[in-house]
Amino acid sequence: MPIYLESVATAFRLMASGDQDLMEILLLSMQVSLTALVLSCLIGLPVGAFLATRRFTGRGAVIGLFNALMGMPPVVVGLIVYLHLSRSGPFGWLGLLYTPNAMIIAQMLLIIPIITALSCQIIEDLHEDYRDLFTSLAVPPGKAVKAYIIDARYSLLTVILAGFGRAISEVGAVIVVGGNIDHLTRVMTTTIALETSKGELALALALGVILLIIALAVNMLASWLKSRASRRAYA
Amino acid sequence: MPDRLTPIDVTGLTLMSGGRCLLDGITCRIEAEGITAILGPNGAGKSLLLRCLHGLADPTSGAVTFGGRPGEASMRLQQSFVFQQPTLLRRTVIENMLFVSRQRGIAEADVQSWLEKVGLTALAHQPARLLSGGEKQRLALARGLLTRPSILFLDEATSNLDPASVQMIEAITREVAASGTKVITVTHDIGQARRLADQVLFLARGQLIEDGKAKSFFSKPRSEEARAYLEGRIVV
């Protein structure tokens, strides 16, 4: 028990002191995960809406594929990105391996399936509700997709926050493609892995506490938004 | 000025589903003006016929012409459909109206005017889904009429509503019909059909049993099914 108390105390001490290394790690973690999240939303939400509202041959297989990809092991994603970005890989000339950009790509591959598959389910329900109205009003497909995303915004926000949770807590892929290089690609999760291997449990746990606080805050925000939306009949 | 979409001529309209004939060779002319009521017992195919006319359901065979021209998707821009269960966007009352007005380039003053007409001005910034059943239907009607349609389809738009809302919707329906909008309404309410209709189409078992002036339909129904229906007997 003392080690937990000690680590919590260390966590708050580090945060209160504004420790430069810690802040750098925190900042990079947020920067990488938020960038991956925004880019994944730009791709995942329209694709999810498209799959939810259009009928075409193989649609079920595509949705099944996205569902399956939600459970893809991060180290496998890391390995795939590594193979493509390594010097001998097809995109080696870009020189992205062991940079934050490589970590963003890896996180995107992990969260795009989550955002696509879950938004597809949510928008599909809304589409059932709106289909006749939109047909009657002759709403063009592009405007319909925009309307679905706007009207499902609170439910989609929960999906987006789930994607963020997956990205910020990810370690397997970013350690493979980022290399955990100090002051360059070291993020919270990779630091925890490193400090644990060095036996620096207090610091590792302190970072774990910070990660937990972020995860908790994100979940509380999601719950609050959802209940607020339900109360106002927007959900 | 858009081309007239009336009268509507229905020829041999048939709709089969799951081996069952839901609409059976319906042929009729829906008059160019006034209010046409589609009456009949449950399962007669009234709503389905209305959906076929508006293009929300595809008939297996048969044809519908509007003002002599074959029906096409673009004609929906001159039509509005009010559903039995009003479909409202998960937005405020006014945003539901603005969704349509922005799409069709309609002035915001018209939005305000319609909200006032249906008595929803005070609720303009309330979430639409929190309105009562009557308020929701009035909003759906205002949204439908915002585009000044040539044809207004009402699918049991007043069922299960409070008397005040029914009265308001009937008054607006009469007003728009008088101003030149063709109204086609499906209703279970014989009293309402008596109050509103100029023409009646009576359906049973997916077939058109009677088609004629409302006055003669209610005073001298020609078929046994129509007589039974008007007397409140069960029509199988």
Interface residues (C-beta under 8 A of the other chain):
Chain A: D129 Y130 D132 L133 T135 S136 L137 A138 V139 K143 A147 I150 D151 A152 R232 A233 Y234 A235
Chain B: H54 G55 L56 A73 S74 R76 L77 Q79 S80 F81 F83 T87 L89 R90 R91 F99 V100 Q103 P127 A128 R129 L130
